[in-house]
Amino acid sequence: MLFTEVRGLPVLSADGDRRLGTVTSLTVDAPAGLVSHLRFRAGRLRGETVLPWEAVRSLGTGAVRVGPVTPPDAVPPGHDLLGRRVLTEAGVERGTVLDVAFDPGSGRVLALFTTRGELSAGRMTGLGDHALVVRTD
């Protein structure tokens, strides 16, 4: 599945009875190569809710179903990969992230699609305010 397919999906309670909001982004633990958190909003004026990836019960093309909505104790920074500048460890520009392929079951990042081609997710070393940093191969 692609990040762009997930953004904008409705977030529903596990039983599907309640609409909780709309997906705004997915947070990635770059060194681990995993989606770590789901971020969504219940409305324009409402704050963003952040749930650990483990709270996602199912993810499909129509909706995301989540288990108990208990925000984590420590909320990681919300650095969105989409649109993020890509730099090597040496500071060489490698384009901008257009999309990210990931396994919706495990949250494992599979590939990064950039303006300069595809990059292996295993090359990610860090993600911050300024850029996604990848290993030079």
Chimera marker file (.cmm) of the C-alpha trace (Angstrom):
<marker_set name="trace">
<marker id="1" x="0.000" y="0.000" z="0.000" r="1" g="1" b="0" radius="0.5"/>
<marker id="2" x="1.114" y="3.605" z="-0.565" r="1" g="1" b="0" radius="0.5"/>
<marker id="3" x="1.107" y="6.501" z="1.915" r="1" g="1" b="0" radius="0.5"/>
<marker id="4" x="-0.885" y="8.594" z="-0.577" r="1" g="1" b="0" radius="0.5"/>
<marker id="5" x="-3.617" y="5.909" z="-0.529" r="1" g="1" b="0" radius="0.5"/>
<marker id="6" x="-3.894" y="6.131" z="3.262" r="1" g="1" b="0" radius="0.5"/>
<marker id="7" x="-3.974" y="9.923" z="3.651" r="1" g="1" b="0" radius="0.5"/>
<marker id="8" x="-7.589" y="11.061" z="3.804" r="1" g="1" b="0" radius="0.5"/>
<marker id="9" x="-9.076" y="7.672" z="4.734" r="1" g="1" b="0" radius="0.5"/>
<marker id="10" x="-11.735" y="7.650" z="7.445" r="1" g="1" b="0" radius="0.5"/>
<marker id="11" x="-10.613" y="6.311" z="10.834" r="1" g="1" b="0" radius="0.5"/>
<marker id="12" x="-13.238" y="4.081" z="12.434" r="1" g="1" b="0" radius="0.5"/>
<marker id="13" x="-13.553" y="2.354" z="15.791" r="1" g="1" b="0" radius="0.5"/>
<marker id="14" x="-12.646" y="-1.358" z="15.684" r="1" g="1" b="0" radius="0.5"/>
<marker id="15" x="-16.320" y="-2.338" z="15.496" r="1" g="1" b="0" radius="0.5"/>
<marker id="16" x="-16.945" y="0.235" z="12.736" r="1" g="1" b="0" radius="0.5"/>
<marker id="17" x="-19.719" y="1.954" z="14.719" r="1" g="1" b="0" radius="0.5"/>
<marker id="18" x="-17.977" y="5.304" z="15.223" r="1" g="1" b="0" radius="0.5"/>
<marker id="19" x="-16.111" y="7.554" z="12.818" r="1" g="1" b="0" radius="0.5"/>
<marker id="20" x="-13.188" y="9.012" z="14.759" r="1" g="1" b="0" radius="0.5"/>
<marker id="21" x="-11.653" y="11.226" z="12.102" r="1" g="1" b="0" radius="0.5"/>
<marker id="22" x="-9.571" y="11.305" z="8.921" r="1" g="1" b="0" radius="0.5"/>
<marker id="23" x="-5.961" y="10.172" z="8.453" r="1" g="1" b="0" radius="0.5"/>
<marker id="24" x="-3.564" y="13.113" z="8.150" r="1" g="1" b="0" radius="0.5"/>
<marker id="25" x="-0.257" y="11.216" z="8.043" r="1" g="1" b="0" radius="0.5"/>
<marker id="26" x="1.818" y="8.251" z="9.106" r="1" g="1" b="0" radius="0.5"/>
<marker id="27" x="4.889" y="8.701" z="11.313" r="1" g="1" b="0" radius="0.5"/>
<marker id="28" x="7.954" y="6.642" z="10.421" r="1" g="1" b="0" radius="0.5"/>
<marker id="29" x="10.801" y="5.403" z="12.603" r="1" g="1" b="0" radius="0.5"/>
<marker id="30" x="13.397" y="5.820" z="9.846" r="1" g="1" b="0" radius="0.5"/>
<marker id="31" x="16.267" y="3.771" z="11.352" r="1" g="1" b="0" radius="0.5"/>
<marker id="32" x="13.901" y="0.861" z="12.071" r="1" g="1" b="0" radius="0.5"/>
<marker id="33" x="12.130" y="1.214" z="8.692" r="1" g="1" b="0" radius="0.5"/>
<marker id="34" x="8.686" y="0.988" z="10.298" r="1" g="1" b="0" radius="0.5"/>
<marker id="35" x="5.519" y="3.044" z="10.490" r="1" g="1" b="0" radius="0.5"/>
<marker id="36" x="5.356" y="3.863" z="14.188" r="1" g="1" b="0" radius="0.5"/>
<marker id="37" x="2.209" y="6.004" z="14.527" r="1" g="1" b="0" radius="0.5"/>
<marker id="38" x="-1.057" y="6.904" z="12.803" r="1" g="1" b="0" radius="0.5"/>
<marker id="39" x="-2.130" y="10.562" z="12.925" r="1" g="1" b="0" radius="0.5"/>
<marker id="40" x="-5.703" y="11.739" z="12.356" r="1" g="1" b="0" radius="0.5"/>
<marker id="41" x="-8.040" y="14.662" z="12.970" r="1" g="1" b="0" radius="0.5"/>
<marker id="42" x="-11.709" y="14.626" z="13.920" r="1" g="1" b="0" radius="0.5"/>
<marker id="43" x="-12.255" y="18.002" z="12.233" r="1" g="1" b="0" radius="0.5"/>
<marker id="44" x="-10.505" y="21.164" z="11.097" r="1" g="1" b="0" radius="0.5"/>
<marker id="45" x="-10.637" y="22.838" z="14.488" r="1" g="1" b="0" radius="0.5"/>
<marker id="46" x="-9.840" y="19.734" z="16.483" r="1" g="1" b="0" radius="0.5"/>
<marker id="47" x="-6.343" y="18.740" z="17.473" r="1" g="1" b="0" radius="0.5"/>
<marker id="48" x="-4.493" y="15.853" z="15.933" r="1" g="1" b="0" radius="0.5"/>
<marker id="49" x="-4.798" y="12.435" z="17.577" r="1" g="1" b="0" radius="0.5"/>
<marker id="50" x="-1.727" y="10.208" z="17.497" r="1" g="1" b="0" radius="0.5"/>
<marker id="51" x="-1.988" y="6.450" z="17.973" r="1" g="1" b="0" radius="0.5"/>
<marker id="52" x="0.768" y="3.842" z="18.026" r="1" g="1" b="0" radius="0.5"/>
<marker id="53" x="0.755" y="1.607" z="14.951" r="1" g="1" b="0" radius="0.5"/>
<marker id="54" x="-0.182" y="-1.331" z="17.193" r="1" g="1" b="0" radius="0.5"/>
<marker id="55" x="-3.649" y="0.262" z="17.639" r="1" g="1" b="0" radius="0.5"/>
<marker id="56" x="-4.424" y="-0.256" z="13.913" r="1" g="1" b="0" radius="0.5"/>
<marker id="57" x="-6.661" y="-3.315" z="13.631" r="1" g="1" b="0" radius="0.5"/>
<marker id="58" x="-7.161" y="-3.221" z="9.864" r="1" g="1" b="0" radius="0.5"/>
<marker id="59" x="-6.233" y="-0.995" z="6.972" r="1" g="1" b="0" radius="0.5"/>
<marker id="60" x="-7.813" y="-1.155" z="3.551" r="1" g="1" b="0" radius="0.5"/>
<marker id="61" x="-8.668" y="1.085" z="0.636" r="1" g="1" b="0" radius="0.5"/>
<marker id="62" x="-11.915" y="2.195" z="2.317" r="1" g="1" b="0" radius="0.5"/>
<marker id="63" x="-11.007" y="2.856" z="5.945" r="1" g="1" b="0" radius="0.5"/>
<marker id="64" x="-8.670" y="2.363" z="8.873" r="1" g="1" b="0" radius="0.5"/>
<marker id="65" x="-10.077" y="0.566" z="11.905" r="1" g="1" b="0" radius="0.5"/>
<marker id="66" x="-8.364" y="1.183" z="15.210" r="1" g="1" b="0" radius="0.5"/>
<marker id="67" x="-8.564" y="-0.466" z="18.608" r="1" g="1" b="0" radius="0.5"/>
<marker id="68" x="-8.777" y="1.429" z="21.866" r="1" g="1" b="0" radius="0.5"/>
<marker id="69" x="-8.057" y="5.104" z="21.214" r="1" g="1" b="0" radius="0.5"/>
<marker id="70" x="-5.408" y="5.734" z="23.855" r="1" g="1" b="0" radius="0.5"/>
<marker id="71" x="-2.807" y="8.290" z="22.818" r="1" g="1" b="0" radius="0.5"/>
<marker id="72" x="0.780" y="7.243" z="23.632" r="1" g="1" b="0" radius="0.5"/>
<marker id="73" x="2.601" y="8.717" z="26.644" r="1" g="1" b="0" radius="0.5"/>
<marker id="74" x="5.328" y="10.183" z="24.452" r="1" g="1" b="0" radius="0.5"/>
<marker id="75" x="4.276" y="11.534" z="21.068" r="1" g="1" b="0" radius="0.5"/>
<marker id="76" x="7.066" y="11.518" z="18.448" r="1" g="1" b="0" radius="0.5"/>
<marker id="77" x="7.579" y="14.524" z="16.174" r="1" g="1" b="0" radius="0.5"/>
<marker id="78" x="5.250" y="14.445" z="13.180" r="1" g="1" b="0" radius="0.5"/>
<marker id="79" x="7.758" y="14.527" z="10.347" r="1" g="1" b="0" radius="0.5"/>
<marker id="80" x="5.774" y="13.535" z="7.273" r="1" g="1" b="0" radius="0.5"/>
<marker id="81" x="7.837" y="11.655" z="4.685" r="1" g="1" b="0" radius="0.5"/>
<marker id="82" x="5.710" y="12.859" z="1.773" r="1" g="1" b="0" radius="0.5"/>
<marker id="83" x="7.288" y="15.942" z="0.247" r="1" g="1" b="0" radius="0.5"/>
<marker id="84" x="10.400" y="15.598" z="2.431" r="1" g="1" b="0" radius="0.5"/>
<marker id="85" x="13.798" y="16.470" z="0.957" r="1" g="1" b="0" radius="0.5"/>
<marker id="86" x="16.206" y="13.496" z="0.700" r="1" g="1" b="0" radius="0.5"/>
<marker id="87" x="19.892" y="13.923" z="1.525" r="1" g="1" b="0" radius="0.5"/>
<marker id="88" x="22.723" y="11.414" z="1.779" r="1" g="1" b="0" radius="0.5"/>
<marker id="89" x="24.845" y="11.254" z="4.940" r="1" g="1" b="0" radius="0.5"/>
<marker id="90" x="27.368" y="13.406" z="3.048" r="1" g="1" b="0" radius="0.5"/>
<marker id="91" x="24.717" y="16.068" z="2.356" r="1" g="1" b="0" radius="0.5"/>
<marker id="92" x="24.199" y="15.268" z="-1.330" r="1" g="1" b="0" radius="0.5"/>
<marker id="93" x="20.691" y="16.039" z="-2.589" r="1" g="1" b="0" radius="0.5"/>
<marker id="94" x="18.761" y="12.905" z="-3.691" r="1" g="1" b="0" radius="0.5"/>
<marker id="95" x="15.413" y="14.485" z="-4.581" r="1" g="1" b="0" radius="0.5"/>
<marker id="96" x="12.097" y="14.713" z="-2.760" r="1" g="1" b="0" radius="0.5"/>
<marker id="97" x="9.866" y="11.891" z="-1.476" r="1" g="1" b="0" radius="0.5"/>
<marker id="98" x="6.802" y="11.501" z="-3.700" r="1" g="1" b="0" radius="0.5"/>
<marker id="99" x="5.366" y="8.367" z="-2.079" r="1" g="1" b="0" radius="0.5"/>
<marker id="100" x="6.196" y="5.475" z="0.224" r="1" g="1" b="0" radius="0.5"/>
<marker id="101" x="5.251" y="1.803" z="-0.175" r="1" g="1" b="0" radius="0.5"/>
<marker id="102" x="4.642" y="-0.131" z="3.034" r="1" g="1" b="0" radius="0.5"/>
<marker id="103" x="3.130" y="-3.370" z="4.319" r="1" g="1" b="0" radius="0.5"/>
<marker id="104" x="-0.227" y="-2.410" z="5.919" r="1" g="1" b="0" radius="0.5"/>
<marker id="105" x="-0.114" y="-5.443" z="8.211" r="1" g="1" b="0" radius="0.5"/>
<marker id="106" x="3.297" y="-4.963" z="9.771" r="1" g="1" b="0" radius="0.5"/>
<marker id="107" x="3.914" y="-1.286" z="9.017" r="1" g="1" b="0" radius="0.5"/>
<marker id="108" x="7.269" y="-2.154" z="7.442" r="1" g="1" b="0" radius="0.5"/>
<marker id="109" x="8.415" y="0.431" z="4.898" r="1" g="1" b="0" radius="0.5"/>
<marker id="110" x="9.243" y="-1.308" z="1.605" r="1" g="1" b="0" radius="0.5"/>
<marker id="111" x="10.396" y="1.476" z="-0.746" r="1" g="1" b="0" radius="0.5"/>
<marker id="112" x="10.633" y="5.217" z="-1.163" r="1" g="1" b="0" radius="0.5"/>
<marker id="113" x="9.651" y="6.802" z="-4.471" r="1" g="1" b="0" radius="0.5"/>
<marker id="114" x="11.476" y="10.071" z="-5.049" r="1" g="1" b="0" radius="0.5"/>
<marker id="115" x="11.803" y="12.635" z="-7.805" r="1" g="1" b="0" radius="0.5"/>
<marker id="116" x="15.111" y="10.919" z="-8.662" r="1" g="1" b="0" radius="0.5"/>
<marker id="117" x="13.932" y="7.307" z="-8.621" r="1" g="1" b="0" radius="0.5"/>
<marker id="118" x="13.230" y="4.528" z="-6.156" r="1" g="1" b="0" radius="0.5"/>
<marker id="119" x="15.240" y="4.095" z="-2.958" r="1" g="1" b="0" radius="0.5"/>
<marker id="120" x="15.379" y="1.045" z="-0.723" r="1" g="1" b="0" radius="0.5"/>
<marker id="121" x="13.811" y="1.609" z="2.681" r="1" g="1" b="0" radius="0.5"/>
<marker id="122" x="16.886" y="-0.016" z="4.227" r="1" g="1" b="0" radius="0.5"/>
<marker id="123" x="18.911" y="3.081" z="3.312" r="1" g="1" b="0" radius="0.5"/>
<marker id="124" x="16.999" y="5.356" z="5.724" r="1" g="1" b="0" radius="0.5"/>
<marker id="125" x="19.090" y="6.498" z="8.682" r="1" g="1" b="0" radius="0.5"/>
<marker id="126" x="17.180" y="9.485" z="10.063" r="1" g="1" b="0" radius="0.5"/>
<marker id="127" x="14.249" y="11.828" z="9.606" r="1" g="1" b="0" radius="0.5"/>
<marker id="128" x="14.046" y="15.356" z="10.920" r="1" g="1" b="0" radius="0.5"/>
<marker id="129" x="12.707" y="18.841" z="10.322" r="1" g="1" b="0" radius="0.5"/>
<marker id="130" x="15.072" y="19.467" z="7.427" r="1" g="1" b="0" radius="0.5"/>
<marker id="131" x="15.266" y="16.180" z="5.510" r="1" g="1" b="0" radius="0.5"/>
<marker id="132" x="15.210" y="12.400" z="5.307" r="1" g="1" b="0" radius="0.5"/>
<marker id="133" x="18.805" y="11.170" z="5.551" r="1" g="1" b="0" radius="0.5"/>
<marker id="134" x="19.791" y="8.045" z="3.615" r="1" g="1" b="0" radius="0.5"/>
<marker id="135" x="22.978" y="5.996" z="3.485" r="1" g="1" b="0" radius="0.5"/>
<marker id="136" x="25.195" y="6.514" z="0.482" r="1" g="1" b="0" radius="0.5"/>
<marker id="137" x="25.430" y="3.321" z="-1.590" r="1" g="1" b="0" radius="0.5"/>
<link id1="1" id2="2" r="1" g="1" b="0" radius="0.2"/>
<link id1="2" id2="3" r="1" g="1" b="0" radius="0.2"/>
<link id1="3" id2="4" r="1" g="1" b="0" radius="0.2"/>
<link id1="4" id2="5" r="1" g="1" b="0" radius="0.2"/>
<link id1="5" id2="6" r="1" g="1" b="0" radius="0.2"/>
<link id1="6" id2="7" r="1" g="1" b="0" radius="0.2"/>
<link id1="7" id2="8" r="1" g="1" b="0" radius="0.2"/>
<link id1="8" id2="9" r="1" g="1" b="0" radius="0.2"/>
<link id1="9" id2="10" r="1" g="1" b="0" radius="0.2"/>
<link id1="10" id2="11" r="1" g="1" b="0" radius="0.2"/>
<link id1="11" id2="12" r="1" g="1" b="0" radius="0.2"/>
<link id1="12" id2="13" r="1" g="1" b="0" radius="0.2"/>
<link id1="13" id2="14" r="1" g="1" b="0" radius="0.2"/>
<link id1="14" id2="15" r="1" g="1" b="0" radius="0.2"/>
<link id1="15" id2="16" r="1" g="1" b="0" radius="0.2"/>
<link id1="16" id2="17" r="1" g="1" b="0" radius="0.2"/>
<link id1="17" id2="18" r="1" g="1" b="0" radius="0.2"/>
<link id1="18" id2="19" r="1" g="1" b="0" radius="0.2"/>
<link id1="19" id2="20" r="1" g="1" b="0" radius="0.2"/>
<link id1="20" id2="21" r="1" g="1" b="0" radius="0.2"/>
<link id1="21" id2="22" r="1" g="1" b="0" radius="0.2"/>
<link id1="22" id2="23" r="1" g="1" b="0" radius="0.2"/>
<link id1="23" id2="24" r="1" g="1" b="0" radius="0.2"/>
<link id1="24" id2="25" r="1" g="1" b="0" radius="0.2"/>
<link id1="25" id2="26" r="1" g="1" b="0" radius="0.2"/>
<link id1="26" id2="27" r="1" g="1" b="0" radius="0.2"/>
<link id1="27" id2="28" r="1" g="1" b="0" radius="0.2"/>
<link id1="28" id2="29" r="1" g="1" b="0" radius="0.2"/>
<link id1="29" id2="30" r="1" g="1" b="0" radius="0.2"/>
<link id1="30" id2="31" r="1" g="1" b="0" radius="0.2"/>
<link id1="31" id2="32" r="1" g="1" b="0" radius="0.2"/>
<link id1="32" id2="33" r="1" g="1" b="0" radius="0.2"/>
<link id1="33" id2="34" r="1" g="1" b="0" radius="0.2"/>
<link id1="34" id2="35" r="1" g="1" b="0" radius="0.2"/>
<link id1="35" id2="36" r="1" g="1" b="0" radius="0.2"/>
<link id1="36" id2="37" r="1" g="1" b="0" radius="0.2"/>
<link id1="37" id2="38" r="1" g="1" b="0" radius="0.2"/>
<link id1="38" id2="39" r="1" g="1" b="0" radius="0.2"/>
<link id1="39" id2="40" r="1" g="1" b="0" radius="0.2"/>
<link id1="40" id2="41" r="1" g="1" b="0" radius="0.2"/>
<link id1="41" id2="42" r="1" g="1" b="0" radius="0.2"/>
<link id1="42" id2="43" r="1" g="1" b="0" radius="0.2"/>
<link id1="43" id2="44" r="1" g="1" b="0" radius="0.2"/>
<link id1="44" id2="45" r="1" g="1" b="0" radius="0.2"/>
<link id1="45" id2="46" r="1" g="1" b="0" radius="0.2"/>
<link id1="46" id2="47" r="1" g="1" b="0" radius="0.2"/>
<link id1="47" id2="48" r="1" g="1" b="0" radius="0.2"/>
<link id1="48" id2="49" r="1" g="1" b="0" radius="0.2"/>
<link id1="49" id2="50" r="1" g="1" b="0" radius="0.2"/>
<link id1="50" id2="51" r="1" g="1" b="0" radius="0.2"/>
<link id1="51" id2="52" r="1" g="1" b="0" radius="0.2"/>
<link id1="52" id2="53" r="1" g="1" b="0" radius="0.2"/>
<link id1="53" id2="54" r="1" g="1" b="0" radius="0.2"/>
<link id1="54" id2="55" r="1" g="1" b="0" radius="0.2"/>
<link id1="55" id2="56" r="1" g="1" b="0" radius="0.2"/>
<link id1="56" id2="57" r="1" g="1" b="0" radius="0.2"/>
<link id1="57" id2="58" r="1" g="1" b="0" radius="0.2"/>
<link id1="58" id2="59" r="1" g="1" b="0" radius="0.2"/>
<link id1="59" id2="60" r="1" g="1" b="0" radius="0.2"/>
<link id1="60" id2="61" r="1" g="1" b="0" radius="0.2"/>
<link id1="61" id2="62" r="1" g="1" b="0" radius="0.2"/>
<link id1="62" id2="63" r="1" g="1" b="0" radius="0.2"/>
<link id1="63" id2="64" r="1" g="1" b="0" radius="0.2"/>
<link id1="64" id2="65" r="1" g="1" b="0" radius="0.2"/>
<link id1="65" id2="66" r="1" g="1" b="0" radius="0.2"/>
<link id1="66" id2="67" r="1" g="1" b="0" radius="0.2"/>
<link id1="67" id2="68" r="1" g="1" b="0" radius="0.2"/>
<link id1="68" id2="69" r="1" g="1" b="0" radius="0.2"/>
<link id1="69" id2="70" r="1" g="1" b="0" radius="0.2"/>
<link id1="70" id2="71" r="1" g="1" b="0" radius="0.2"/>
<link id1="71" id2="72" r="1" g="1" b="0" radius="0.2"/>
<link id1="72" id2="73" r="1" g="1" b="0" radius="0.2"/>
<link id1="73" id2="74" r="1" g="1" b="0" radius="0.2"/>
<link id1="74" id2="75" r="1" g="1" b="0" radius="0.2"/>
<link id1="75" id2="76" r="1" g="1" b="0" radius="0.2"/>
<link id1="76" id2="77" r="1" g="1" b="0" radius="0.2"/>
<link id1="77" id2="78" r="1" g="1" b="0" radius="0.2"/>
<link id1="78" id2="79" r="1" g="1" b="0" radius="0.2"/>
<link id1="79" id2="80" r="1" g="1" b="0" radius="0.2"/>
<link id1="80" id2="81" r="1" g="1" b="0" radius="0.2"/>
<link id1="81" id2="82" r="1" g="1" b="0" radius="0.2"/>
<link id1="82" id2="83" r="1" g="1" b="0" radius="0.2"/>
<link id1="83" id2="84" r="1" g="1" b="0" radius="0.2"/>
<link id1="84" id2="85" r="1" g="1" b="0" radius="0.2"/>
<link id1="85" id2="86" r="1" g="1" b="0" radius="0.2"/>
<link id1="86" id2="87" r="1" g="1" b="0" radius="0.2"/>
<link id1="87" id2="88" r="1" g="1" b="0" radius="0.2"/>
<link id1="88" id2="89" r="1" g="1" b="0" radius="0.2"/>
<link id1="89" id2="90" r="1" g="1" b="0" radius="0.2"/>
<link id1="90" id2="91" r="1" g="1" b="0" radius="0.2"/>
<link id1="91" id2="92" r="1" g="1" b="0" radius="0.2"/>
<link id1="92" id2="93" r="1" g="1" b="0" radius="0.2"/>
<link id1="93" id2="94" r="1" g="1" b="0" radius="0.2"/>
<link id1="94" id2="95" r="1" g="1" b="0" radius="0.2"/>
<link id1="95" id2="96" r="1" g="1" b="0" radius="0.2"/>
<link id1="96" id2="97" r="1" g="1" b="0" radius="0.2"/>
<link id1="97" id2="98" r="1" g="1" b="0" radius="0.2"/>
<link id1="98" id2="99" r="1" g="1" b="0" radius="0.2"/>
<link id1="99" id2="100" r="1" g="1" b="0" radius="0.2"/>
<link id1="100" id2="101" r="1" g="1" b="0" radius="0.2"/>
<link id1="101" id2="102" r="1" g="1" b="0" radius="0.2"/>
<link id1="102" id2="103" r="1" g="1" b="0" radius="0.2"/>
<link id1="103" id2="104" r="1" g="1" b="0" radius="0.2"/>
<link id1="104" id2="105" r="1" g="1" b="0" radius="0.2"/>
<link id1="105" id2="106" r="1" g="1" b="0" radius="0.2"/>
<link id1="106" id2="107" r="1" g="1" b="0" radius="0.2"/>
<link id1="107" id2="108" r="1" g="1" b="0" radius="0.2"/>
<link id1="108" id2="109" r="1" g="1" b="0" radius="0.2"/>
<link id1="109" id2="110" r="1" g="1" b="0" radius="0.2"/>
<link id1="110" id2="111" r="1" g="1" b="0" radius="0.2"/>
<link id1="111" id2="112" r="1" g="1" b="0" radius="0.2"/>
<link id1="112" id2="113" r="1" g="1" b="0" radius="0.2"/>
<link id1="113" id2="114" r="1" g="1" b="0" radius="0.2"/>
<link id1="114" id2="115" r="1" g="1" b="0" radius="0.2"/>
<link id1="115" id2="116" r="1" g="1" b="0" radius="0.2"/>
<link id1="116" id2="117" r="1" g="1" b="0" radius="0.2"/>
<link id1="117" id2="118" r="1" g="1" b="0" radius="0.2"/>
<link id1="118" id2="119" r="1" g="1" b="0" radius="0.2"/>
<link id1="119" id2="120" r="1" g="1" b="0" radius="0.2"/>
<link id1="120" id2="121" r="1" g="1" b="0" radius="0.2"/>
<link id1="121" id2="122" r="1" g="1" b="0" radius="0.2"/>
<link id1="122" id2="123" r="1" g="1" b="0" radius="0.2"/>
<link id1="123" id2="124" r="1" g="1" b="0" radius="0.2"/>
<link id1="124" id2="125" r="1" g="1" b="0" radius="0.2"/>
<link id1="125" id2="126" r="1" g="1" b="0" radius="0.2"/>
<link id1="126" id2="127" r="1" g="1" b="0" radius="0.2"/>
<link id1="127" id2="128" r="1" g="1" b="0" radius="0.2"/>
<link id1="128" id2="129" r="1" g="1" b="0" radius="0.2"/>
<link id1="129" id2="130" r="1" g="1" b="0" radius="0.2"/>
<link id1="130" id2="131" r="1" g="1" b="0" radius="0.2"/>
<link id1="131" id2="132" r="1" g="1" b="0" radius="0.2"/>
<link id1="132" id2="133" r="1" g="1" b="0" radius="0.2"/>
<link id1="133" id2="134" r="1" g="1" b="0" radius="0.2"/>
<link id1="134" id2="135" r="1" g="1" b="0" radius="0.2"/>
<link id1="135" id2="136" r="1" g="1" b="0" radius="0.2"/>
<link id1="136" id2="137" r="1" g="1" b="0" radius="0.2"/>
</marker_set>
